[in-house]
Amino acid sequence: MDIEFLAVPILFIALPWLVLHYVTKWKTAPKLTDGDEQMLEELYQLARRLDARMDTVERLVAADSPEFEAPRLIADNADDNATLAEIERKLKERTSR
């Protein structure tokens, strides 16, 4: 068999089909819409408020019951809040664009 016999169909049929197939897949992939981003922002703010409320409840229970040991992470500990700080930094970058 001639190598040219296989090279021509691969070059002019298979390769363009492969490229166009994956370009189509890439364009139809789900993306975050503005509504999705707004909903994520609202959920993030809600999570922050709930976290603050849990801290308050734990402080109140600890004040009433000396044997209470807080099972959660420390609210103002920098190591515990590193992920939240990273999220807030990315949100600021996104809104400043």
Helices and strands as residue ranges (DSSP letters): H 3-9, I 10-14, H 15-28, H 34-64, H 82-96
